[in-house]
Amino acid sequence: MGNPVLLSAADSVLVIVDVQTKLTAVMAEATSMCTRAVVLLEAAQRLAIPVLVTEQFPQGLGRTERVILAKLPEFTPIFDKTAFSCCAARGFSEALQASGRKQIVLVGVEAHICVLQTALELLSVGYQVQVVEDAVCSRNPNHKLYALKRLSQQGVIVTNYESVLFEWLRDAAHLEFKALSRLLR
């Protein structure tokens, strides 16, 4: 029983899009975005949710932020890319398909470019896509605002990190509830 648009830990993949040092350095919301992404990353680990990471032209834009790298599960794939959509990164689509999961939770940078293009492409090939509004950012806050509106109009679910966490748990009786709810303090 349950609504099919509610996230399920058993059917989700967390995708961390381009949270890289030279990109986050110019984002006003970068610190809070990283904090929320780390909460979701820790929850994903505890709930056995696969994690995929992308890096946009890392030679020029730096590697993934250390706070994210430090929390990644061992053997988490990191996909280098030059295209803006993660779907064009070599091996990314295959990794998603191999997971057997259909719900994609997107966090990262920039909301109006890489996150938007990835979300729309994933939606077009049959994935349910949820973009975490308080765990994505853009250099210009208006660009983020209009990207989220556009995504919503196209059928992408715009959510927030607490909703994701509690949908993954579904019940206060869940064995991980206490540990994961502490991450929100």
C-alpha positions, 0 to 999 in steps of 0.5 A: 500500500502506498502512493507510487510517487512516495520514495522507497528506499528499496527503489531509490538511487541518490545522484550527486551532481557536480558538487565540485570545489571550483563550482561551490566556491561561487555559490552562496548556498553551497554550504547548506547544500553540501550539509543537506547532501551529506545528510542524504548521503549518510541516510543512503548508506544506512539504508543501502541506497546506491549512490552515483557521483558526477564531476563536470570537467574535473581538470578545470572545475576541481574534484568533488568537495571533501565533505562529500568524498569523506562520506561516500561508500567504498567503491562509489562510482564517480563519473567524469563528464563534459556534457551537462546531462549526467546521462551522457557520462560514460557508464552512468546510464548503465550503472543506473540500469544495473541498479534495477531501481526507478526512483532517482533523487538528484542533488547538486550543482547547478540547478538550471544546467546539469541538474535540470538537463539530467532530470529531464533526460532521466524523466524521458526514459522512464525514471521517476525523478525527484530534485531536492530543492534545498540540496541544489543550487545555482550561482544566480538564485533566480536561475534555480527558482525558474529551473525548479518551476520548469522541472515541476511543469515537466513532471519532475517532483520537486522535494526537500531533503527532510521529505526524502529522508522520511519517505525513505524511512516511512515509519518511526518504528524503522530500525534506523529512525533514531539514528537518521532523525538525529542527522536533522539536528 
